[in-house]
Amino acid sequence: MFKCFSLCIGISVLMEFRKKLSSNFGGAISRAKQYTEEKLGTSEKTELDAHFESLAQRADKTKHWTERIVSRTDAILQPNPNAKVEDYLFEKLERKRDRQTNFEALGQDMIDAGSDFGPGTAYGSTLIKVGQAQKKLGKAEKEFVRIASTSFIQPLRKFLEGDMKTLQKERRILESKRLDLDACKNRLRKAKSMEAQANAEQELRVAQAEYDRQAEITKLLLEGVSSAHANHLRCLNDFVEAQMSYFTQSQQYVADLQREMSSMSVALSSGGTTDSFQNIYPSFSANAGPVSPAPDDKRKQARVLYDYDAHDKSELSLLADEVIYVTSEPGQDPDWMIGERGKQKGKVPTAYLEMLN
């Protein structure tokens, strides 16, 4: 008995599904026929009122230009297509990744190069200073991208993927209801018998009610585009503020760097000493601790002409263009002097030096 009951339910569900499928198929055929006749000019079309059409046109423009703005802004924030795909995949996998910006990568290479050339040299220390400024620019850019994405791109994209998709769906439903309504009007005009006219009038009343209800729903959604514009205006203000902050920070970083490099150029062109060099770039002094002032009667300053690698612990390695203190001790080999760089001290070859004072 239970099997018979289940079989009856299964048959009932199948018949209902076939009935619904047949109805949908028949409706699709009817709409296609109505649409074709309208295009051929052999059938009338129910027109929406002017206000509705104006709302629909504004919605179409909003969709078109919002998509363009999102695409263009996204291209500015992440111009690398490959990186964009990678970020998308990581986002879908719900994994965060701190991507290094081009400015940060350049800055790190400059710092590494400066360290390799020698932080005690003019070129090496300047490379490090410029590299640090580039990293600051990179961090400012990264913060701008984050704020712009959160406060501008994401709300606009959410609108397109949410409200706008819903609106487009309801407009398609409205068009289907409109085609059903006009098809019913055609059947009523073509009805010959009283019974056929009565059936056509009943179908027309149902179709008209469904069309009116759908038109009202769609109209409310179209009017909601005004609220979307107001929200997008707030997002636009946030975007401009983020842009202003980014460019202001960047200008300040570059201006500070330019002033420091100008001071360094003046110091070097006037035969600046190690002390003046370290006052400009105190963080790049080779080794810990500043060089203490030297007594006038013993220590002198010398510029290193060539790189020199120490052969043992008694000698001091040298980097070309750096300035060190040197002293001569009584009875010492004239080919050698005692060099001092910060807390480091050792023998250096006199032939590698140019005395400054």
C-alpha positions as CSV (number, residue, x, y, z in Angstrom):
1,M,0.0,0.0,0.0
2,F,2.8,2.3,0.9
3,K,4.5,1.6,-2.5
4,C,1.2,2.4,-4.3
5,F,0.9,5.7,-2.4
6,S,4.4,6.7,-3.2
7,L,3.9,5.8,-6.9
8,C,0.7,8.0,-6.9
9,I,2.6,10.9,-5.5
10,G,5.4,10.4,-8.0
11,I,3.0,10.4,-10.9
12,S,1.2,13.5,-9.6
13,V,4.5,15.4,-9.3
14,L,5.6,14.3,-12.7
15,M,2.2,15.4,-14.3
16,E,2.4,18.8,-12.5
17,F,6.0,19.3,-13.8
18,R,5.0,18.4,-17.3
19,K,2.0,20.7,-17.1
20,K,4.2,23.6,-15.8
21,L,6.8,22.8,-18.5
22,S,4.2,22.8,-21.2
23,S,2.7,26.0,-19.9
24,N,6.2,27.7,-19.9
25,F,6.9,26.4,-23.3
26,G,3.6,27.6,-24.6
27,G,4.1,31.0,-23.1
28,A,7.6,31.3,-24.6
29,I,6.2,30.4,-28.0
30,S,3.4,33.0,-27.6
31,R,5.9,35.7,-26.6
32,A,8.2,34.9,-29.5
33,K,5.3,35.1,-31.9
34,Q,4.1,38.4,-30.4
35,Y,7.6,39.8,-30.5
36,T,8.0,38.8,-34.2
37,E,4.7,40.4,-35.2
38,E,5.6,43.6,-33.4
39,K,8.9,43.8,-35.3
40,L,7.1,43.2,-38.6
41,G,4.6,45.8,-37.7
42,T,1.6,43.5,-37.8
43,S,0.8,43.7,-34.1
44,E,0.4,46.6,-31.7
45,K,2.7,47.1,-28.7
46,T,1.8,48.4,-25.3
47,E,4.0,51.5,-24.6
48,L,5.2,52.5,-21.2
49,D,4.5,56.1,-20.0
50,A,7.1,58.8,-20.6
51,H,8.1,59.0,-16.9
52,F,8.8,55.3,-16.8
53,E,10.8,55.5,-20.0
54,S,12.9,58.3,-18.6
55,L,13.6,56.3,-15.4
56,A,14.6,53.3,-17.6
57,Q,17.0,55.4,-19.7
58,R,18.6,56.8,-16.6
59,A,19.1,53.3,-15.2
60,D,20.7,52.2,-18.5
61,K,23.1,55.1,-18.4
62,T,23.9,54.4,-14.7
63,K,24.7,50.8,-15.5
64,H,26.9,51.7,-18.5
65,W,28.9,54.4,-16.9
66,T,29.3,52.8,-13.5
67,E,30.8,49.7,-15.3
68,R,33.2,52.0,-17.2
69,I,34.2,53.9,-14.1
70,V,34.8,50.8,-12.1
71,S,36.9,49.3,-14.9
72,R,39.0,52.4,-15.4
73,T,39.6,52.9,-11.7
74,D,40.5,49.3,-11.3
75,A,43.1,49.6,-14.1
76,I,44.7,52.6,-12.2
77,L,44.8,50.8,-8.9
78,Q,46.1,47.6,-10.4
79,P,47.5,48.0,-13.9
80,N,49.1,44.6,-14.0
81,P,46.6,42.1,-15.5
82,N,48.5,39.1,-14.1
83,A,48.6,40.5,-10.7
84,K,44.9,41.3,-10.9
85,V,44.1,37.7,-11.7
86,E,46.3,36.5,-8.8
87,D,44.6,38.9,-6.4
88,Y,41.2,37.7,-7.6
89,L,42.1,34.0,-7.0
90,F,43.5,34.8,-3.5
91,E,40.3,36.7,-2.7
92,K,38.2,33.8,-3.8
93,L,40.3,31.5,-1.6
94,E,39.9,33.9,1.2
95,R,43.6,34.2,1.6
96,K,45.3,37.5,2.3
97,R,48.6,38.4,0.6
98,D,50.7,41.5,1.2
99,R,51.9,42.3,-2.3
100,Q,55.0,44.5,-2.7
101,T,54.4,47.6,-4.8
102,N,56.8,48.7,-7.6
103,F,58.0,51.6,-5.5
104,E,58.7,49.3,-2.6
105,A,60.6,46.8,-4.8
106,L,62.6,49.6,-6.3
107,G,63.4,51.0,-2.8
108,Q,64.5,47.7,-1.5
109,D,66.9,47.2,-4.5
110,M,68.3,50.6,-3.9
111,I,68.9,50.0,-0.3
112,D,70.5,46.6,-1.0
113,A,72.7,48.2,-3.7
114,G,73.7,51.0,-1.4
115,S,74.7,48.6,1.4
116,D,76.7,46.6,-1.1
117,F,78.5,49.7,-2.5
118,G,79.2,50.8,1.1
119,P,77.0,53.0,3.3
120,G,80.2,55.1,4.1
121,T,80.4,56.2,0.4
122,A,78.5,59.2,-1.0
123,Y,76.8,57.1,-3.7
124,G,76.0,54.1,-1.4
125,S,74.5,56.2,1.3
126,T,72.5,58.3,-1.1
127,L,71.1,55.2,-2.7
128,I,70.0,54.0,0.7
129,K,68.3,57.3,1.4
130,V,66.5,57.4,-2.0
131,G,65.5,53.7,-1.5
132,Q,64.0,54.5,1.9
133,A,62.0,57.4,0.3
134,Q,60.8,55.0,-2.5
135,K,59.6,52.5,0.2
136,K,57.6,55.4,1.8
137,L,56.1,56.2,-1.5
138,G,55.2,52.5,-2.0
139,K,53.5,52.4,1.4
140,A,51.5,55.6,0.7
141,E,50.4,54.1,-2.7
142,K,49.4,50.8,-1.0
143,E,47.3,52.8,1.5
144,F,45.7,54.8,-1.3
145,V,44.8,51.6,-3.2
146,R,43.3,50.1,0.0
147,I,41.1,53.1,0.8
148,A,40.1,53.6,-2.9
149,S,39.1,49.9,-3.2
150,T,37.2,49.8,0.0
151,S,35.4,53.2,-0.2
152,F,34.9,53.5,-3.9
153,I,35.4,50.4,-6.0
154,Q,33.7,47.9,-3.7
155,P,30.4,49.9,-3.2
156,L,30.0,50.6,-6.9
157,R,30.8,46.9,-7.8
158,K,28.3,45.8,-5.1
159,F,25.7,48.0,-6.7
160,L,26.3,46.5,-10.1
161,E,26.2,42.9,-8.8
162,G,23.3,43.4,-6.5
163,D,20.7,46.2,-7.1
164,M,21.4,46.6,-10.8
165,K,21.2,42.8,-11.5
166,T,17.9,42.7,-9.6
167,L,16.6,45.7,-11.6
168,Q,17.6,44.1,-14.9
169,K,15.9,40.8,-13.9
170,E,12.6,42.6,-13.0
171,R,12.8,44.6,-16.3
172,R,13.0,41.3,-18.2
173,I,10.1,39.9,-16.3
174,L,8.1,43.1,-17.1
175,E,8.9,42.7,-20.8
176,S,7.6,39.1,-20.6
177,K,4.4,40.3,-18.9
178,R,4.0,43.0,-21.6
179,L,4.3,40.4,-24.4
180,D,1.8,38.2,-22.7
181,L,-0.6,41.2,-22.3
182,D,-0.3,42.1,-26.0
183,A,-0.7,38.5,-27.1
184,C,-4.0,38.4,-25.1
185,K,-5.1,41.6,-26.8
186,N,-4.5,40.1,-30.2
187,R,-6.4,36.9,-29.3
188,L,-9.4,39.0,-28.2
189,R,-9.4,41.0,-31.4
190,K,-9.2,37.8,-33.4
191,A,-11.9,35.9,-31.4
192,K,-15.0,35.1,-33.5
193,S,-17.4,33.3,-31.2
194,M,-18.9,34.6,-27.9
195,E,-17.2,31.8,-25.9
196,A,-13.8,32.6,-27.5
197,Q,-14.3,36.3,-26.7
198,A,-15.2,35.5,-23.1
199,N,-12.1,33.3,-22.6
200,A,-9.9,36.0,-24.2
201,E,-11.3,38.7,-22.0
202,Q,-10.6,36.6,-18.9
203,E,-7.1,36.0,-20.0
204,L,-6.7,39.7,-20.8
205,R,-7.8,40.7,-17.3
206,V,-5.3,38.3,-15.7
207,A,-2.5,39.4,-18.0
208,Q,-3.3,43.1,-17.4
209,A,-3.2,42.7,-13.6
210,E,0.1,40.8,-13.7
211,Y,1.6,43.4,-16.0
212,D,0.4,46.3,-13.8
213,R,1.8,44.7,-10.7
214,Q,5.2,44.0,-12.4
215,A,5.3,47.5,-13.8
216,E,4.8,49.0,-10.3
217,I,7.6,46.8,-8.9
218,T,10.0,47.7,-11.7
219,K,9.1,51.4,-11.3
220,L,10.0,51.4,-7.6
221,L,13.3,49.8,-8.4
222,L,14.0,52.4,-11.2
223,E,13.3,55.2,-8.8
224,G,15.8,53.7,-6.4
225,V,18.6,54.6,-8.8
226,S,18.4,58.1,-7.4
227,S,19.5,56.8,-4.0
228,A,22.3,54.9,-5.7
229,H,23.5,58.1,-7.2
230,A,23.6,59.8,-3.8
231,N,25.6,56.9,-2.4
232,H,28.0,57.0,-5.3
233,L,28.5,60.7,-4.7
234,R,29.6,60.0,-1.2
235,C,32.0,57.3,-2.4
236,L,33.4,59.7,-5.0
237,N,34.1,62.3,-2.3
238,D,36.0,59.6,-0.3
239,F,38.0,58.6,-3.4
240,V,39.1,62.2,-4.0
241,E,40.0,62.7,-0.3
242,A,42.1,59.5,-0.5
243,Q,43.8,60.7,-3.7
244,M,44.5,64.1,-2.1
245,S,46.1,62.5,0.9
246,Y,48.2,60.2,-1.3
247,F,49.6,62.9,-3.5
248,T,50.2,65.3,-0.6
249,Q,52.2,62.6,1.2
250,S,54.1,61.7,-1.9
251,Q,55.0,65.3,-2.6
252,Q,56.2,65.7,1.0
253,Y,58.4,62.6,0.8
254,V,60.0,63.7,-2.5
255,A,60.4,67.3,-1.3
256,D,62.2,66.2,1.9
257,L,64.4,63.8,-0.2
258,Q,65.3,66.6,-2.6
259,R,66.3,69.0,0.1
260,E,68.5,66.4,1.8
261,M,70.2,65.5,-1.6
262,S,70.7,69.2,-2.3
263,S,72.4,69.7,1.0
264,M,74.6,66.6,0.3
265,S,75.6,68.0,-3.1
266,V,76.6,71.3,-1.6
267,A,78.6,69.6,1.1
268,L,80.5,67.4,-1.3
269,S,81.1,70.2,-3.8
270,S,82.6,72.4,-1.1
271,G,84.9,69.6,0.0
272,G,82.8,68.6,2.9
273,T,84.1,66.4,5.7
274,T,83.0,63.2,7.2
275,D,81.3,65.1,10.0
276,S,79.2,67.2,7.6
277,F,78.3,64.0,5.7
278,Q,77.2,62.2,8.8
279,N,75.1,65.2,9.9
280,I,73.2,65.0,6.7
281,Y,72.9,61.2,6.8
282,P,73.3,60.2,10.4
283,S,71.7,56.8,10.0
284,F,74.2,55.7,7.3
285,S,77.4,56.1,9.2
286,A,79.5,53.0,8.8
287,N,79.4,51.0,12.0
288,A,77.9,52.0,15.3
289,G,78.7,55.3,16.9
290,P,79.7,58.7,15.4
291,V,83.3,59.6,14.7
292,S,84.6,61.7,17.5
293,P,86.4,65.0,16.8
294,A,90.1,64.6,16.3
295,P,92.8,66.6,17.9
296,D,94.3,69.0,15.4
297,D,97.9,67.9,16.1
298,K,97.4,64.2,15.5
299,R,94.5,63.1,13.4
300,K,93.9,64.1,9.8
301,Q,91.1,63.4,7.3
302,A,91.7,61.5,4.2
303,R,89.6,60.4,1.2
304,V,89.9,56.8,0.1
305,L,90.9,56.5,-3.6
306,Y,90.3,52.8,-4.2
307,D,88.6,49.9,-2.4
308,Y,90.9,47.9,-0.2
309,D,90.3,44.5,1.5
310,A,92.0,44.0,4.8
311,H,94.4,41.0,4.8
312,D,94.3,40.4,8.5
313,K,92.7,41.8,11.7
314,S,95.4,44.5,12.1
315,E,94.3,46.2,8.9
316,L,91.1,48.2,8.0
317,S,89.1,47.5,4.8
318,L,88.4,50.6,2.8
319,L,85.7,51.7,0.3
320,A,86.4,54.2,-2.5
321,D,85.2,57.8,-1.9
322,E,84.7,57.4,1.8
323,V,86.4,59.8,4.2
324,I,88.2,58.5,7.3
325,Y,90.6,59.8,10.0
326,V,94.2,58.8,9.8
327,T,97.2,59.1,12.2
328,S,100.9,58.4,11.9
329,E,102.8,56.9,14.8
330,P,106.6,57.4,15.5
331,G,108.7,54.7,13.9
332,Q,105.8,53.5,11.7
333,D,106.4,52.3,8.1
334,P,105.7,55.4,5.9
335,D,103.7,53.2,3.5
336,W,101.1,52.6,6.2
337,M,98.9,54.8,8.5
338,I,96.4,54.1,11.2
339,G,92.9,54.6,9.9
340,E,89.8,55.1,12.0
341,R,86.2,54.8,11.0
342,G,83.8,55.1,13.9
343,K,84.9,52.5,16.4
344,Q,86.9,50.6,13.8
345,K,90.6,51.0,13.7
346,G,93.4,49.4,11.7
347,K,96.4,49.9,9.3
348,V,95.6,51.3,5.9
349,P,98.0,51.8,2.9
350,T,99.0,55.4,2.3
351,A,98.9,55.0,-1.5
352,Y,95.2,54.4,-1.2
353,L,94.6,57.8,0.4
354,E,94.3,61.5,-0.5
355,M,94.9,63.7,2.5
356,L,92.3,66.4,3.0
357,N,94.0,68.5,5.7
